[in-house]
Structure formats: structure tokens, C-alpha cells
Amino acid sequence: MDFFNPLFAGYILLQVLIQNVTCEWNAYSSQALTGIQGSCVVIPCTFNYPGQQKQSDDITTIWFKDGINVGNKIYDSRMDNNSEGYKYLLVGDVGQKNCSFKINRLNSTDKGNYYLRVEIKNLDKYTYANNFTTIAITDKPEAPKINFAEEVIEMKRVNATCTITNTCRDSPPKFIWNRSNATDITEATFQNENMSAVSILEFTPSSKDNGKVLKCDVEYPNIRRSSTNVTLNVLYKPKINQSYVCTVNQIKFTCYCEIDSNPIPSVIWHLPNKNISENSTDDNFKSHSFANGTIITSIIEGPAENINNVTCSAYNCQGFAEQVFAIQQQLSEHTSLQIICIASSAAGLLVIIVTTALIYKQCHKRRNKSGSTLGQEVMHNEDIQNIDKKIQNPYCEIQQKRGNDGIYSNELDKEHEDSNTYTNYDPSSRNSCLYANLEQEDSDAVYANT
């Protein structure tokens, strides 16, 4: 019996110590919170007390601000209405030892230290002076944070989360994504236990989204907003621009391979008997590359002889792509193009020559016709004036203009019928024909009608 007495006594002492530890007066609440001016703040709070758990009606909850004196009391569950819309509300179920407390319509005067006191019917009352919460007020909400659960890969569904601390858990903010009008997204918003509001955006990115900005705006009940954005880094396999071809002459070819890829790919040129990696030289073949963002351009050049085609291949961690360039076909097209250009030039030159000849011929005809008419008119006017001056009687008076050249009137002298000059004059008619050859060395005749 003496052997068991120390053991029994130790067991009883241990039970007493456990009871004292587990049933003492204590409370747990956030040490510091920041509320947004115009919004609200909820102080998360739990408490404990000795003895058996009581009903809510048996527990009175009192909150103090900046001290635990009667003058610092701001809320008493026995007197204050606990309806939504009031400045102070008890939002926890004290029957479940939850003493969470809400302060609405925050302003700068609400900053300070807040203390809890409970009074339990038929038990005791206790002020948790060492477990207080300090509240700060700001009018500039913190920026949210955007995170991705995994890498963003083209055509693979991805979740983006926008998270912000929300001390007003009963009034979560509104989240606005700049992809909210897209048809390939879903959204969900919730408040977690850590006083954080979270919005999840699920969407399927494409390579066109790479480098674009994903933005998350947070709007609070007081219309204040905060925002953040990230630049999307979408991974995708290489895509070769199909519009690029080779340039070829009789002795040399140059091929261009433009690739859009993220990350930047490795490029290899495949020739009939060898492979040429980017930025390298092998015999007479040379390859070099340059990049601009996600676009890389690889160039290979070398002798065109006995090269039917070359292949550009590009690969990265997301996949690969390749394109075949036909050298001989390009060479034939190059030669054909030269022939077409020469033929076109010759045809154009022929058209110019024929057109010029036709225009010259037409102009020559018009010039001959115009010259004859003009000569007749001039001769007519000048001769008529000279004849009018020299006629003194019904007979023609004609003056020789040159040595032995004779100018005769048919009316006055017919002895010189071989003369080159003939003048018919009828005094009774001004319509007689006048034939004159003035200063004419040859036998050309000039005719003028008077």
C-alpha cells in the first residue's frame, strides 16, 4: 500500500495541473490589422474560460478601445443592438467561444487598441488585457498579387489567382480581370481563413498572349481600387514563317528561316550530305542567326551546285518544326523570271518603235498637206498684189526678174512658147488663171488662182 501511495498522489497532481492549464481564462485574436477607410474590419477572436461550456445567453461580451476603463467601452452585448448597419457588431457565436467583432464605416478615429471582456453567468468575469488587437486605418489599399499554379503553356488550361488581404471578410471586394470578356475563362471568388480574398481566373493561353499584360483590379465597397498586373510568359513550340524562300543565282543560294518560338529554339540546317548548326561554317556553307524578342532568323548560304533542297529545323522544350526549301526549283524559277523579263523588255521596245514610226508617218503626211495649202495662199496674196500694181492697161506688164529668164503674157507675146513662165490675163475677169514662175531656176511650176 505504501508503494502505491506516491503513484496515486502524482496522478492526482497531474490531473489538477492539466485542468488548470486547459481551463484557464485566455483569448486569441490578431495582433495587428489594417482597415481601409470607408470599409470595415473584422477582428477574428476566440476565447476560453474554466468549467463547462456555456450557452450564448449566459455570456456577455464587452469591447473596449484604447483602455479597459468604463469610459473606453464601445460595445456591450446586453445593451447594444447587434443588427447589420450599426457601427459595432458581434459577428462571432460566443456559445462556440467565438468573439469576433466587426467595425463598420471605418474612419481615421477608429485606429487604436481593442480589448475583450467576458462575463459568464454563475461563473466569473474576465478582461483579456494582454490579448488586444491594434487597428490601423489607410485610404490606400495594398496592391493584390497575381500568381500562377504552374507554367503558362500554349493551349493548356491554367489558373491565375489574384489575392489580397481583406480585413472586412463579410464584404469581399470585387475582382475585375482584363480578360473578363473572353469566352475561354471561368472565375471564382472566395474569402479564406487567413483574411484573404481570392479570385481565380482559368483560361487557355495561346502564343499570341505571350508578352501581353494580365491585369487584376480590386474594387472595394467604398469605390476605392487597387490593381496589379503581370506580363504573360507563354511557352510554345517553334513556328516557322512559311513565306520565306531561298534566293538563288547560277552559283550561290541563300535561304532564310524565320522562327517564332518561346523559349528561343536551337536551329539546324540539313543538307544532302551534312548538317549545319546555327552560327557555324562547314566548307563553303555558312550559317548565322540573329534574334529579336521571340523571333529568330537563321540564314544559310553556299554553292547551289548539286543542291536540290535544304531543310530548316528548330526545336525547344515544347516541340519542334521544320521546313524544306527547294533549291533547283527556285533556280528554274529564277532563270524563267530572267527570260520573262528579257522578253517583256523586247516586246515593249518593239511596241515603242512601231508606235514611233506610225506617229512619224502620220505627222509627215499632215505636214505636206499643210505646206501645200499654205504655199498656195501666200503665192496667191503676193502675186495678186504685184499684178494689181503692174497692170496699167488691159495688157499685162511684166518685168523680168532675172537675166535671160523670160516672163511672157499669152496675150502679148506667143513667140516664146518654150518659156517657163506663162501668164494668162483676162482684163474682163479677175477669175482668170495666173501661171507664174518667179525666180525659178528649175522647171517647177507654182500655180495661184486669182
C-alpha positions as CSV (number, residue, x, y, z in Angstrom):
1,M,0.0,0.0,0.0
2,D,2.8,2.3,0.8
3,F,4.2,1.5,-2.7
4,F,1.2,2.9,-4.4
5,N,0.7,6.0,-2.4
6,P,3.3,8.1,-4.2
7,L,2.0,7.0,-7.6
8,F,-1.6,7.8,-6.8
9,A,-0.6,11.2,-5.4
10,G,1.4,12.0,-8.5
11,Y,-1.6,11.1,-10.8
12,I,-3.9,13.4,-8.8
13,L,-1.4,16.2,-9.0
14,L,-1.0,15.8,-12.8
15,Q,-4.8,15.9,-13.3
16,V,-5.0,19.1,-11.3
17,L,-2.3,20.7,-13.4
18,I,-3.9,19.7,-16.6
19,Q,-7.3,21.1,-15.5
20,N,-5.7,24.4,-14.5
21,V,-3.9,24.7,-17.9
22,T,-6.8,23.7,-20.2
23,C,-9.5,25.7,-18.4
24,E,-7.8,29.0,-17.7
25,W,-9.0,32.3,-19.0
26,N,-7.4,33.1,-22.3
27,A,-8.2,34.7,-25.7
28,Y,-6.7,34.6,-29.2
29,S,-7.0,37.4,-31.7
30,S,-5.0,39.1,-34.5
31,Q,-2.3,41.3,-33.0
32,A,-2.5,43.9,-35.8
33,L,-5.0,44.7,-38.6
34,T,-5.2,47.4,-41.3
35,G,-8.6,48.6,-42.3
36,I,-9.5,50.6,-45.4
37,Q,-11.1,53.9,-44.8
38,G,-14.8,53.7,-45.6
39,S,-14.8,49.9,-45.5
40,C,-15.0,47.7,-42.4
41,V,-12.7,45.5,-40.3
42,V,-13.4,42.2,-38.5
43,I,-11.3,41.3,-35.5
44,P,-11.1,37.5,-35.5
45,C,-11.3,36.3,-31.9
46,T,-11.7,33.1,-29.8
47,F,-11.7,32.8,-26.0
48,N,-11.7,30.2,-23.3
49,Y,-12.8,30.0,-19.7
50,P,-12.8,27.5,-16.8
51,G,-15.6,25.0,-16.3
52,Q,-18.1,23.6,-18.7
53,Q,-19.1,25.4,-21.9
54,K,-22.0,27.8,-21.5
55,Q,-24.8,28.9,-23.7
56,S,-24.7,32.2,-25.6
57,D,-27.3,33.7,-23.4
58,D,-25.2,33.1,-20.4
59,I,-22.2,35.1,-21.8
60,T,-21.9,38.9,-22.0
61,T,-19.4,40.3,-24.4
62,I,-17.8,43.8,-23.9
63,W,-15.3,45.5,-26.1
64,F,-13.1,48.5,-25.1
65,K,-11.0,50.8,-27.2
66,D,-7.7,52.3,-26.0
67,G,-8.1,51.1,-22.4
68,I,-10.2,48.9,-20.2
69,N,-12.0,51.5,-18.2
70,V,-15.7,52.1,-18.3
71,G,-15.2,55.2,-20.3
72,N,-13.5,53.2,-23.0
73,K,-16.3,50.8,-23.6
74,I,-17.7,50.9,-27.1
75,Y,-19.8,47.8,-27.2
76,D,-21.9,45.8,-24.6
77,S,-23.9,42.8,-25.9
78,R,-26.6,43.4,-23.2
79,M,-27.4,46.9,-24.4
80,D,-26.3,47.4,-28.0
81,N,-28.4,46.3,-30.9
82,N,-26.5,43.6,-32.8
83,S,-28.1,44.3,-36.2
84,E,-26.3,44.8,-39.5
85,G,-25.8,48.5,-40.2
86,Y,-24.7,49.5,-36.8
87,K,-21.2,50.8,-36.2
88,Y,-20.2,47.8,-34.0
89,L,-21.4,44.3,-34.3
90,L,-20.6,41.0,-32.6
91,V,-20.3,38.6,-35.5
92,G,-19.0,35.5,-33.6
93,D,-21.1,32.9,-31.8
94,V,-19.9,33.2,-28.1
95,G,-21.7,29.9,-27.3
96,Q,-19.0,28.4,-29.5
97,K,-16.3,30.6,-27.8
98,N,-16.1,32.8,-30.9
99,C,-15.9,36.5,-30.0
100,S,-15.2,38.0,-33.5
101,F,-16.0,41.7,-33.6
102,K,-16.9,43.9,-36.7
103,I,-16.4,47.7,-37.0
104,N,-18.2,49.3,-39.9
105,R,-17.6,52.6,-41.8
106,L,-14.0,52.9,-40.8
107,N,-12.5,56.4,-40.4
108,S,-9.3,57.7,-39.0
109,T,-10.7,57.9,-35.4
110,D,-11.1,54.1,-35.4
111,K,-7.4,53.4,-35.2
112,G,-6.2,52.1,-31.8
113,N,-6.1,49.1,-29.4
114,Y,-9.2,47.0,-28.8
115,Y,-9.7,44.8,-25.7
116,L,-12.2,42.0,-24.9
117,R,-14.0,41.3,-21.6
118,V,-16.5,38.5,-21.0
119,E,-18.9,38.0,-18.1
120,I,-20.3,34.5,-17.6
121,K,-23.4,33.9,-15.6
122,N,-22.9,31.9,-12.4
123,L,-19.2,31.7,-13.1
124,D,-17.0,34.8,-13.3
125,K,-15.9,37.7,-15.4
126,Y,-12.6,38.4,-17.1
127,T,-10.8,41.1,-19.1
128,Y,-8.2,39.8,-21.5
129,A,-5.9,42.8,-21.1
130,N,-2.9,41.0,-22.5
131,N,-4.6,39.9,-25.7
132,F,-5.5,43.1,-27.5
133,T,-5.6,43.9,-31.3
134,T,-4.1,47.1,-32.8
135,I,-6.0,48.5,-35.8
136,A,-4.6,50.9,-38.3
137,I,-6.6,52.8,-41.0
138,T,-5.5,53.6,-44.5
139,D,-7.0,55.2,-47.6
140,K,-4.7,53.4,-50.0
141,P,-5.4,49.7,-50.3
142,E,-2.5,47.4,-50.9
143,A,-1.9,46.0,-54.3
144,P,-3.1,42.5,-55.0
145,K,-0.8,39.7,-56.0
146,I,-1.1,37.5,-59.2
147,N,0.3,34.0,-59.1
148,F,0.1,31.0,-61.4
149,A,-0.1,27.5,-60.2
150,E,2.1,26.2,-63.0
151,E,3.9,27.3,-66.1
152,V,1.8,29.0,-68.7
153,I,1.9,26.8,-71.8
154,E,0.1,27.4,-75.1
155,M,-3.3,25.6,-75.4
156,K,-3.1,24.3,-71.8
157,R,-5.6,25.4,-69.2
158,V,-4.1,27.4,-66.5
159,N,-5.2,29.0,-63.2
160,A,-4.2,32.6,-62.3
161,T,-5.0,33.7,-58.7
162,C,-5.4,37.3,-57.6
163,T,-5.1,37.6,-53.9
164,I,-5.5,40.5,-51.5
165,T,-5.7,40.8,-47.7
166,N,-9.3,41.6,-46.8
167,T,-9.9,42.5,-43.2
168,C,-13.6,43.1,-44.0
169,R,-14.4,39.5,-44.7
170,D,-18.2,40.0,-44.6
171,S,-17.9,42.5,-47.5
172,P,-15.4,41.0,-50.0
173,P,-14.1,43.2,-52.7
174,K,-15.0,42.9,-56.4
175,F,-12.3,41.5,-58.7
176,I,-12.0,42.7,-62.3
177,W,-9.8,40.9,-64.8
178,N,-8.9,42.4,-68.1
179,R,-9.8,39.1,-69.7
180,S,-13.3,39.1,-68.2
181,N,-15.0,39.3,-71.6
182,A,-13.2,36.3,-73.1
183,T,-15.1,33.2,-73.8
184,D,-12.5,30.7,-72.6
185,I,-12.4,31.7,-68.9
186,T,-14.1,30.9,-65.7
187,E,-13.9,32.9,-62.4
188,A,-14.4,32.1,-58.7
189,T,-14.0,34.4,-55.7
190,F,-13.9,33.4,-52.1
191,Q,-12.6,34.5,-48.6
192,N,-10.2,32.2,-46.9
193,E,-9.4,31.8,-43.2
194,N,-6.4,34.0,-43.4
195,M,-8.4,37.1,-44.1
196,S,-7.5,37.0,-47.8
197,A,-9.9,37.5,-50.7
198,V,-9.0,35.4,-53.7
199,S,-10.2,35.4,-57.3
200,I,-9.2,32.5,-59.6
201,L,-9.1,33.0,-63.4
202,E,-9.0,29.9,-65.5
203,F,-8.2,30.4,-69.2
204,T,-6.4,28.8,-72.2
205,P,-3.5,30.9,-73.4
206,S,-2.2,31.0,-77.0
207,S,1.2,32.1,-78.4
208,K,-0.4,35.5,-79.2
209,D,-0.9,36.0,-75.5
210,N,2.9,35.9,-74.9
211,G,4.1,39.3,-73.8
212,K,0.6,40.6,-73.1
213,V,-0.4,42.1,-69.8
214,L,-2.8,40.3,-67.4
215,K,-4.3,42.8,-65.0
216,C,-6.3,42.3,-61.9
217,D,-8.3,45.2,-60.4
218,V,-9.8,45.1,-56.9
219,E,-12.7,47.4,-56.1
220,Y,-13.9,47.8,-52.5
221,P,-17.3,48.8,-51.3
222,N,-16.1,52.4,-50.8
223,I,-15.2,52.5,-54.5
224,R,-11.5,52.6,-53.7
225,R,-9.5,50.4,-56.1
226,S,-6.1,48.8,-56.2
227,S,-4.6,46.9,-59.1
228,T,-1.6,44.8,-60.2
229,N,-0.5,43.3,-63.5
230,V,1.9,40.7,-64.8
231,T,3.3,40.2,-68.3
232,L,2.4,36.7,-69.6
233,N,5.3,34.4,-70.5
234,V,3.6,31.8,-72.6
235,L,5.7,28.8,-73.7
236,Y,5.1,27.4,-77.1
237,K,6.9,25.3,-79.7
238,P,8.6,26.8,-82.8
239,K,6.5,28.2,-85.6
240,I,8.3,28.7,-89.0
241,N,7.2,31.6,-91.2
242,Q,6.2,29.8,-94.5
243,S,6.5,33.0,-96.6
244,Y,10.3,32.9,-96.6
245,V,12.1,31.4,-99.5
246,C,15.6,31.0,-101.0
247,T,17.3,33.4,-103.3
248,V,19.4,31.6,-106.0
249,N,21.7,32.6,-108.8
250,Q,23.7,30.3,-111.0
251,I,26.4,29.7,-108.5
252,K,25.1,30.5,-105.0
253,F,22.0,30.1,-102.9
254,T,20.9,31.9,-99.7
255,C,18.0,30.6,-97.6
256,Y,16.2,32.5,-94.7
257,C,14.3,30.6,-92.0
258,E,12.3,32.9,-89.6
259,I,11.0,31.1,-86.4
260,D,8.7,32.3,-83.7
261,S,9.4,30.4,-80.5
262,N,9.4,30.7,-76.7
263,P,11.9,29.8,-75.5
264,I,14.3,30.6,-78.3
265,P,15.0,27.4,-80.2
266,S,18.1,25.6,-81.5
267,V,18.3,25.7,-85.3
268,I,19.9,23.1,-87.6
269,W,20.2,23.2,-91.4
270,H,20.0,19.8,-93.1
271,L,21.9,19.5,-96.4
272,P,22.1,16.3,-98.6
273,N,25.3,15.2,-97.1
274,K,25.8,17.2,-93.9
275,N,24.1,19.2,-91.1
276,I,25.0,22.8,-90.4
277,S,24.2,24.2,-86.9
278,E,23.4,27.8,-86.4
279,N,26.3,30.3,-86.4
280,S,28.8,27.8,-87.9
281,T,30.8,27.2,-91.1
282,D,31.4,24.0,-92.8
283,D,33.4,24.0,-96.1
284,N,31.7,26.6,-98.3
285,F,28.5,26.6,-96.3
286,K,27.9,29.2,-93.7
287,S,25.1,29.7,-91.2
288,H,24.3,32.6,-88.9
289,S,21.3,33.7,-86.8
290,F,20.0,36.7,-85.0
291,A,17.1,37.2,-82.6
292,N,14.6,39.9,-82.0
293,G,12.4,39.1,-79.0
294,T,10.9,35.6,-79.6
295,I,11.7,35.8,-83.4
296,I,14.9,34.2,-84.5
297,T,16.1,34.4,-88.1
298,S,18.6,31.8,-89.3
299,I,20.4,32.2,-92.7
300,I,22.4,29.7,-94.6
301,E,24.4,30.3,-97.8
302,G,26.6,28.2,-100.0
303,P,27.2,26.9,-103.6
304,A,24.0,26.0,-105.4
305,E,25.6,23.2,-107.5
306,N,24.1,19.7,-106.8
307,I,21.8,21.0,-104.1
308,N,18.2,20.1,-104.6
309,N,16.8,21.3,-101.3
310,V,17.7,22.2,-97.8
311,T,15.7,21.8,-94.6
312,C,15.5,24.2,-91.6
313,S,14.6,22.5,-88.3
314,A,14.0,24.2,-85.0
315,Y,13.3,22.7,-81.6
316,N,12.9,23.8,-77.9
317,C,11.5,22.2,-74.8
318,Q,7.9,22.5,-76.2
319,G,8.5,20.8,-79.5
320,F,10.0,21.2,-83.0
321,A,9.2,22.4,-86.5
322,E,10.9,22.1,-89.9
323,Q,10.6,23.5,-93.4
324,V,12.0,22.3,-96.7
325,F,13.4,24.8,-99.2
326,A,13.6,23.6,-102.9
327,I,16.8,25.0,-104.4
328,Q,16.6,23.7,-108.0
329,Q,13.0,24.8,-108.3
330,Q,14.0,28.2,-107.1
331,L,16.9,28.2,-109.6
332,S,14.5,27.3,-112.5
333,E,12.1,30.0,-111.4
334,H,15.0,32.4,-111.3
335,T,16.0,31.6,-114.9
336,S,12.4,31.7,-116.1
337,L,12.0,35.0,-114.5
338,Q,15.1,36.3,-116.3
339,I,13.7,35.1,-119.7
340,I,10.3,36.6,-119.0
341,C,11.9,39.9,-118.1
342,I,14.0,39.9,-121.3
343,A,11.0,39.0,-123.5
344,S,8.9,41.6,-121.9
345,S,11.6,44.3,-122.4
346,A,12.0,43.3,-126.1
347,A,8.2,43.4,-126.7
348,G,8.0,46.7,-125.0
349,L,10.8,48.1,-127.2
350,L,9.1,46.8,-130.3
351,V,5.9,48.5,-129.4
352,I,7.7,51.8,-128.9
353,I,9.4,51.5,-132.3
354,V,6.2,50.7,-134.2
355,T,4.3,53.4,-132.4
356,T,7.0,56.0,-133.1
357,A,7.0,55.0,-136.8
358,L,3.3,55.4,-137.1
359,I,3.3,58.7,-135.4
360,Y,6.1,60.0,-137.7
361,K,4.3,58.8,-140.8
362,Q,1.1,60.5,-139.8
363,C,2.8,63.7,-138.9
364,H,4.7,63.8,-142.2
365,K,1.5,63.5,-144.2
366,R,-0.1,66.3,-142.3
367,R,2.9,68.5,-142.7
368,N,3.0,68.0,-146.5
369,K,-0.7,68.8,-146.8
370,S,-0.5,71.9,-144.7
371,G,2.7,73.1,-146.5
372,S,1.0,73.0,-150.0
373,T,-2.1,74.9,-148.9
374,L,0.0,77.5,-147.1
375,G,2.2,78.0,-150.1
376,Q,-0.8,78.5,-152.4
377,E,-2.3,81.1,-150.1
378,V,0.9,83.0,-149.8
379,M,1.6,82.9,-153.5
380,H,-2.0,84.0,-154.2
381,N,-1.8,87.0,-152.0
382,E,1.6,88.2,-153.0
383,D,1.1,87.7,-156.8
384,I,-2.3,89.4,-156.8
385,Q,-0.8,92.4,-155.1
386,N,2.1,92.6,-157.6
387,I,0.0,92.1,-160.6
388,D,-2.5,94.7,-159.5
389,K,0.3,97.2,-159.2
390,K,1.9,96.4,-162.6
391,I,-1.2,96.3,-164.7
392,Q,-1.6,99.8,-166.3
393,N,-3.9,98.8,-169.1
394,P,-5.8,95.8,-170.4
395,Y,-2.4,94.3,-171.2
396,C,-0.1,92.6,-168.8
397,E,3.1,94.4,-167.9
398,I,5.6,92.0,-166.7
399,Q,9.1,92.8,-165.5
400,Q,11.9,90.4,-165.8
401,K,13.4,89.4,-162.5
402,R,16.4,87.5,-163.8
403,G,18.9,87.8,-166.7
404,N,17.7,85.8,-169.6
405,D,14.6,84.3,-167.9
406,G,11.6,85.3,-169.9
407,I,8.2,86.1,-168.4
408,Y,5.6,86.4,-171.2
409,S,1.9,87.0,-171.5
410,N,0.0,84.7,-173.7
411,E,-2.0,87.7,-174.8
412,L,1.1,89.9,-175.7
413,D,3.7,87.5,-177.0
414,K,3.4,83.9,-178.0
415,E,6.8,83.7,-179.7
416,H,8.4,82.2,-176.6
417,E,6.3,79.2,-176.0
418,D,9.2,77.3,-174.5
419,S,9.4,79.8,-171.7
420,N,8.9,78.5,-168.2
421,T,6.6,81.3,-167.3
422,Y,3.1,81.8,-168.6
423,T,0.7,84.4,-167.7
424,N,-3.0,84.4,-168.8
425,Y,-4.7,87.6,-168.0
426,D,-8.3,88.5,-168.9
427,P,-9.0,92.1,-168.2
428,S,-12.7,91.4,-168.1
429,S,-12.4,88.8,-165.3
430,R,-10.4,88.7,-162.1
431,N,-11.0,85.0,-162.1
432,S,-8.6,84.3,-164.9
433,C,-5.8,81.9,-164.1
434,L,-2.4,83.3,-163.5
435,Y,0.6,80.9,-164.0
436,A,3.9,82.3,-162.8
437,N,7.3,81.0,-162.1
438,L,9.2,83.6,-160.3
439,E,12.9,83.3,-159.6
440,Q,12.6,79.6,-160.6
441,E,15.8,78.0,-161.7
442,D,14.3,74.6,-162.4
443,S,11.1,73.8,-164.2
444,D,8.9,73.6,-161.2
445,A,5.6,75.3,-161.5
446,V,3.8,77.3,-158.9
447,Y,0.1,77.8,-159.5
448,A,-2.1,80.5,-158.0
449,N,-5.7,81.2,-158.6
450,T,-6.8,84.8,-158.7
